[in-house]
Amino acid sequence: MLHTSLAKVLARPGWKKLGGRIRMTNKGKLEIHVPEPFTSQRPALKFHHDSFDVSINEHPLASTLPRATPDRPSVQVGPSTFRALGVPPGTPVCLGDYLKSDSPQLTLHIVSFTDATLVSLCWPHIAVDAMSLRDISVAWSLVLAGRESDVPPMLSADEDPMARAGFDPAFNEPHALQKRWVMGLWAFFWAFRFILDLLLWRKMETRTLFLPRKTVHELKSLALRSISTDPSSNPFISDGDVITAWLSVMATTAMFSPSSTRTISIGNAFDLRTRAPSLFPAERNEASYVQNAVFAYWTLFPAGYMASNTHSAIGPVAQAMRKALEEQTTEASVHTLARLSRESLEFCGVPPLFGDTSSFW
């Protein structure tokens, strides 16, 4: 039922885009070629199902999946350990795999136990971002509930709304970090230092971190105390600001000394659909824009301050992140960043870098 209902979504007008095959033109541009019609030989999505006649707690790998620890924070095994439970054999893992095969973009993988079911959906980030996955899930759920007629139209099948970004003369103000754009010769100095960082910290491991509500509340209280010098003031920082600031400060403290003169660049993603109505005019409950529509906003902070003020730095870093969010995610900023990105990609093949030549990302 999960497979057939998702296939019904992908058979709808507009949504068919997600069942297409990724191809590259002679000019190096990517296209999506949609089979017409979808068949058993050329389906809208790949489907794989594993079934185990045991409890999930008896399976050697699934039994080690991260669990909530309500009474304490915990660091648990990272997601890469459970790849076999989420990615079936033969699933494309890079752009080249899609280009040299007839694989559809989406792969649905279901693992069944006697008392649990794991559902995984694999997709290429060039076609779908996190908010798109939300829209796919909503449409999928509507079909499962017998409400196929309520599935919203998909508006980004024939036209990319982002193609207009940066060309509207009504939005021409500079980006908040435009003066910190690392470009030209300075970009090469930054790239050299970036390579040195990769050589120095070449080993990366993934972990899953669980923070109970009480721990998050304590971190937020600590952060607010460090930035509330006036008892009558009521500064706002979100839980996400605090958690990201705390992780950034902890990592900086472990990697840099208090005397460091480097700059820490903290990047966070934000969805463009709700922040740029000139590009995405439809309301979220009226239609879906299934595509990659995400930019980053950046917070720049001195590594030395973070490393020498481990606990008291959490509040200022979180507050700086909140300010960066407010300044860099306006509709004008979206258009400006799209324009800068286009210029940077044409010049050197990478998105614009903000900070300085010492920035650590």
C-alpha positions as CSV (number, residue, x, y, z in Angstrom):
1,M,0.0,0.0,0.0
2,L,2.9,2.4,0.8
3,H,4.4,1.7,-2.6
4,T,1.3,1.9,-4.7
5,S,0.1,5.1,-2.9
6,L,3.4,6.9,-3.5
7,A,3.3,5.7,-7.2
8,K,-0.1,7.3,-7.5
9,V,1.3,10.6,-6.3
10,L,4.1,10.5,-8.9
11,A,1.6,9.7,-11.6
12,R,-0.2,12.9,-11.1
13,P,0.3,16.0,-13.4
14,G,3.4,18.0,-12.3
15,W,4.4,15.4,-9.7
16,K,5.5,13.2,-12.6
17,K,8.7,15.2,-12.6
18,L,9.9,13.2,-9.5
19,G,9.6,10.0,-11.6
20,G,11.9,11.3,-14.3
21,R,15.5,10.2,-15.0
22,I,18.4,12.6,-14.6
23,R,20.3,13.3,-17.7
24,M,23.1,15.7,-18.7
25,T,23.1,17.7,-22.0
26,N,26.0,18.3,-24.3
27,K,26.3,21.8,-22.6
28,G,26.8,20.2,-19.2
29,K,23.3,21.1,-17.9
30,L,21.1,18.6,-16.1
31,E,17.6,17.7,-17.4
32,I,14.9,15.4,-16.1
33,H,13.4,13.0,-18.7
34,V,10.0,11.5,-17.6
35,P,9.0,8.2,-19.1
36,E,5.5,8.3,-20.8
37,P,3.9,6.3,-19.4
38,F,5.5,4.7,-16.4
39,T,5.7,0.9,-16.7
40,S,6.9,-2.0,-14.7
41,Q,10.2,-1.9,-16.7
42,R,10.4,1.9,-16.2
43,P,8.6,2.7,-12.9
44,A,8.1,6.0,-11.2
45,L,10.2,4.9,-8.3
46,K,12.3,2.0,-7.1
47,F,10.9,-0.2,-4.4
48,H,12.6,-2.6,-2.1
49,H,11.2,-4.6,0.8
50,D,13.0,-6.7,3.4
51,S,11.0,-8.7,6.0
52,F,12.4,-10.2,9.2
53,D,10.4,-12.7,11.3
54,V,11.8,-11.3,14.5
55,S,11.2,-8.4,16.9
56,I,13.2,-5.2,16.0
57,N,14.8,-5.6,19.4
58,E,16.2,-9.0,18.3
59,H,17.7,-7.9,15.0
60,P,21.5,-7.4,15.4
61,L,21.6,-4.0,13.7
62,A,18.1,-2.6,14.1
63,S,18.2,-3.2,17.9
64,T,21.1,-0.7,18.1
65,L,19.1,2.2,16.6
66,P,19.2,5.4,18.7
67,R,16.8,5.5,21.6
68,A,15.6,8.5,23.7
69,T,17.2,8.9,27.1
70,P,14.8,11.2,28.8
71,D,16.8,11.5,32.1
72,R,20.1,12.5,30.6
73,P,21.8,13.6,27.4
74,S,23.4,10.9,25.3
75,V,25.8,10.5,22.4
76,Q,24.8,7.5,20.3
77,V,25.8,5.7,17.1
78,G,25.6,7.9,14.0
79,P,23.3,7.3,11.0
80,S,26.0,5.9,8.7
81,T,26.0,2.8,10.8
82,F,22.5,2.0,9.8
83,R,22.9,2.4,6.0
84,A,21.9,-1.2,5.3
85,L,18.5,-0.5,6.9
86,G,17.8,2.6,4.8
87,V,19.6,2.2,1.5
88,P,18.9,-1.0,-0.5
89,P,21.6,-2.5,-2.8
90,G,21.8,-0.8,-6.2
91,T,20.5,2.6,-5.0
92,P,22.3,5.5,-6.7
93,V,24.6,7.3,-4.3
94,C,26.0,10.0,-6.5
95,L,25.1,12.0,-9.6
96,G,27.2,9.6,-11.8
97,D,25.0,6.7,-10.7
98,Y,21.9,8.4,-11.9
99,L,23.4,9.6,-15.2
100,K,24.7,6.2,-16.3
101,S,21.6,4.2,-15.3
102,D,17.8,4.3,-15.9
103,S,17.2,4.7,-12.2
104,P,14.3,6.9,-11.1
105,Q,15.0,9.7,-8.6
106,L,13.2,8.2,-5.6
107,T,13.8,4.9,-3.9
108,L,11.4,3.5,-1.3
109,H,12.9,1.0,1.1
110,I,10.7,-0.8,3.7
111,V,12.1,-3.1,6.4
112,S,9.5,-5.0,8.4
113,F,9.8,-6.7,11.7
114,T,7.1,-8.5,13.8
115,D,6.6,-5.4,15.9
116,A,7.9,-2.5,13.9
117,T,8.3,-1.1,10.3
118,L,11.1,1.1,9.0
119,V,10.3,3.3,6.0
120,S,13.1,5.0,4.1
121,L,13.0,7.3,1.1
122,C,16.1,8.1,-0.8
123,W,16.3,11.0,-3.2
124,P,18.9,13.3,-4.9
125,H,19.4,16.7,-3.3
126,I,19.6,18.4,-6.7
127,A,15.9,17.7,-7.1
128,V,14.4,17.6,-3.6
129,D,15.2,19.5,-0.4
130,A,13.8,18.9,3.1
131,M,10.7,21.0,2.7
132,S,10.0,19.2,-0.6
133,L,10.1,16.0,1.3
134,R,7.5,17.4,3.6
135,D,5.2,18.2,0.7
136,I,5.8,14.7,-0.7
137,S,4.9,13.2,2.6
138,V,1.7,15.3,2.8
139,A,0.6,14.2,-0.7
140,W,1.5,10.6,0.1
141,S,-0.5,10.7,3.3
142,L,-3.5,12.1,1.5
143,V,-3.5,9.3,-1.1
144,L,-3.1,6.7,1.7
145,A,-6.2,8.3,3.4
146,G,-8.3,8.0,0.2
147,R,-8.2,11.8,-0.4
148,E,-6.3,11.8,-3.7
149,S,-8.4,14.7,-5.0
150,D,-7.0,16.8,-2.2
151,V,-3.4,16.4,-3.3
152,P,-2.2,20.0,-4.1
153,P,-0.9,20.8,-7.5
154,M,2.9,20.8,-8.0
155,L,3.9,24.2,-9.5
156,S,7.6,23.7,-10.2
157,A,7.4,20.9,-12.8
158,D,7.7,23.0,-16.0
159,E,9.2,26.2,-14.6
160,D,11.9,26.9,-12.0
161,P,10.7,29.8,-9.8
162,M,14.4,30.4,-8.8
163,A,15.3,31.2,-12.4
164,R,13.8,34.7,-11.8
165,A,15.7,35.2,-8.5
166,G,18.1,38.2,-8.5
167,F,16.6,39.9,-11.6
168,D,13.8,41.9,-10.0
169,P,14.8,45.6,-9.9
170,A,12.6,46.0,-6.8
171,F,15.1,44.1,-4.8
172,N,18.6,45.6,-5.3
173,E,19.9,46.3,-1.8
174,P,23.3,44.8,-0.8
175,H,23.6,41.6,1.1
176,A,24.3,42.0,4.9
177,L,27.7,40.2,4.4
178,Q,28.5,41.5,1.0
179,K,31.6,43.4,2.3
180,R,32.8,40.1,3.8
181,W,32.6,38.3,0.5
182,V,35.9,36.4,0.0
183,M,36.6,36.7,-3.7
184,G,39.4,37.1,-6.3
185,L,42.9,36.3,-5.0
186,W,41.6,36.2,-1.4
187,A,39.5,33.2,-2.3
188,F,42.6,31.3,-3.3
189,F,44.2,32.0,0.0
190,W,41.1,30.8,1.7
191,A,41.1,27.6,-0.4
192,F,44.7,26.9,0.5
193,R,43.9,27.2,4.2
194,F,40.8,25.1,3.8
195,I,42.9,22.3,2.3
196,L,45.3,22.5,5.2
197,D,42.3,22.2,7.6
198,L,41.1,19.1,5.7
199,L,44.6,17.5,6.1
200,L,44.7,18.4,9.8
201,W,41.2,17.2,10.7
202,R,40.7,14.6,7.9
203,K,38.7,12.1,9.9
204,M,35.0,12.8,10.3
205,E,32.7,10.6,12.3
206,T,28.9,10.9,12.6
207,R,27.0,10.6,15.9
208,T,23.4,11.0,17.0
209,L,23.0,13.4,20.0
210,F,19.9,13.2,22.2
211,L,19.1,16.2,24.4
212,P,16.2,15.9,26.9
213,R,13.9,18.9,27.3
214,K,15.4,19.7,30.7
215,T,18.9,20.0,29.2
216,V,17.7,22.3,26.4
217,H,15.9,24.4,29.0
218,E,19.1,24.7,31.1
219,L,21.2,25.6,28.1
220,K,18.7,28.3,27.0
221,S,18.6,29.7,30.6
222,L,22.4,29.9,30.6
223,A,22.4,31.6,27.2
224,L,19.8,34.2,28.2
225,R,21.6,35.0,31.5
226,S,24.8,35.8,29.5
227,I,23.0,38.3,27.2
228,S,20.4,39.8,29.5
229,T,22.3,42.6,31.2
230,D,19.1,44.6,31.7
231,P,16.6,42.7,34.0
232,S,13.7,44.4,32.1
233,S,14.9,43.3,28.7
234,N,13.5,40.2,27.0
235,P,15.8,39.1,24.2
236,F,14.5,36.3,22.0
237,I,16.6,33.3,20.9
238,S,15.1,30.0,19.8
239,D,16.0,26.5,21.0
240,G,17.6,25.9,17.6
241,D,19.8,29.0,18.1
242,V,20.9,27.8,21.5
243,I,21.7,24.2,20.5
244,T,23.6,25.2,17.4
245,A,25.6,27.9,19.4
246,W,26.4,25.3,22.1
247,L,27.6,22.8,19.6
248,S,29.7,25.4,17.8
249,V,31.3,26.7,21.0
250,M,32.1,23.1,22.2
251,A,33.7,22.2,18.8
252,T,35.6,25.5,18.8
253,T,36.9,25.0,22.3
254,A,38.1,21.5,21.4
255,M,39.9,22.6,18.2
256,F,41.3,26.1,18.9
257,S,43.1,27.9,21.7
258,P,41.9,31.1,23.4
259,S,44.7,32.9,21.6
260,S,43.4,31.9,18.1
261,T,42.8,34.8,15.7
262,R,40.7,32.7,13.3
263,T,37.1,33.3,12.4
264,I,34.4,30.7,12.9
265,S,31.8,30.6,10.1
266,I,28.5,29.0,11.3
267,G,26.2,28.2,8.4
268,N,22.4,27.4,8.7
269,A,20.0,26.6,6.0
270,F,16.6,28.4,5.5
271,D,13.7,27.7,3.2
272,L,13.0,30.3,0.5
273,R,9.4,29.4,-0.2
274,T,7.9,31.3,2.7
275,R,10.4,34.2,2.5
276,A,10.2,35.2,-1.2
277,P,6.6,35.5,-2.3
278,S,7.8,37.2,-5.4
279,L,9.2,33.9,-6.5
280,F,6.9,31.5,-4.7
281,P,3.5,33.2,-4.6
282,A,1.3,30.2,-3.8
283,E,0.4,29.5,-0.1
284,R,1.8,26.3,1.3
285,N,-1.6,24.7,1.7
286,E,-2.6,25.6,-1.9
287,A,0.3,24.2,-3.9
288,S,3.7,22.5,-3.7
289,Y,7.0,23.7,-5.0
290,V,9.0,20.5,-5.0
291,Q,12.6,21.4,-5.8
292,N,15.8,22.6,-4.2
293,A,14.9,26.0,-2.8
294,V,17.3,26.6,0.1
295,F,20.0,29.1,0.9
296,A,22.4,29.5,3.8
297,Y,22.7,32.4,6.3
298,W,26.1,32.8,8.0
299,T,27.2,33.9,11.5
300,L,30.8,35.0,11.8
301,F,32.4,34.9,15.3
302,P,36.0,35.1,16.7
303,A,37.3,31.6,17.6
304,G,39.4,33.1,20.4
305,Y,36.4,34.5,22.2
306,M,34.4,31.2,21.8
307,A,37.4,29.2,23.1
308,S,38.1,31.4,26.1
309,N,34.5,31.9,27.2
310,T,33.1,28.4,26.9
311,H,29.9,28.8,28.8
312,S,29.4,32.6,28.6
313,A,29.9,32.5,24.8
314,I,26.8,30.4,24.1
315,G,24.4,33.4,24.6
316,P,26.3,35.9,22.4
317,V,26.8,33.3,19.7
318,A,23.1,32.4,19.7
319,Q,22.1,36.1,19.7
320,A,24.5,36.7,16.7
321,M,22.9,33.8,14.9
322,R,19.4,35.2,15.5
323,K,20.5,38.6,14.2
324,A,22.1,36.9,11.1
325,L,18.8,35.1,10.5
326,E,16.8,38.4,10.6
327,E,19.2,40.3,8.4
328,Q,20.0,37.6,5.8
329,T,16.7,36.0,5.1
330,T,14.6,38.9,3.9
331,E,13.1,38.8,0.5
332,A,15.6,41.3,-0.8
333,S,18.5,39.2,0.7
334,V,17.2,36.2,-1.2
335,H,17.3,38.0,-4.5
336,T,20.7,39.5,-3.7
337,L,22.2,36.2,-2.7
338,A,20.8,34.6,-5.8
339,R,22.5,37.2,-7.9
340,L,25.8,36.9,-6.0
341,S,25.6,33.1,-6.3
342,R,25.1,33.3,-10.0
343,E,28.1,35.6,-10.4
344,S,30.3,33.5,-8.1
345,L,29.4,30.3,-9.9
346,E,30.2,31.8,-13.3
347,F,33.5,33.2,-12.0
348,C,35.0,30.3,-10.0
349,G,32.4,27.5,-9.9
350,V,31.5,27.8,-6.2
351,P,28.9,29.7,-4.3
352,P,29.9,33.0,-2.6
353,L,32.1,32.6,0.5
354,F,31.6,35.1,3.4
355,G,34.1,35.7,6.1
356,D,37.9,36.1,5.7
357,T,40.9,34.0,4.6
358,S,41.1,32.6,8.1
359,S,37.5,31.4,8.3
360,F,36.9,27.9,9.6
361,W,33.7,26.3,8.3
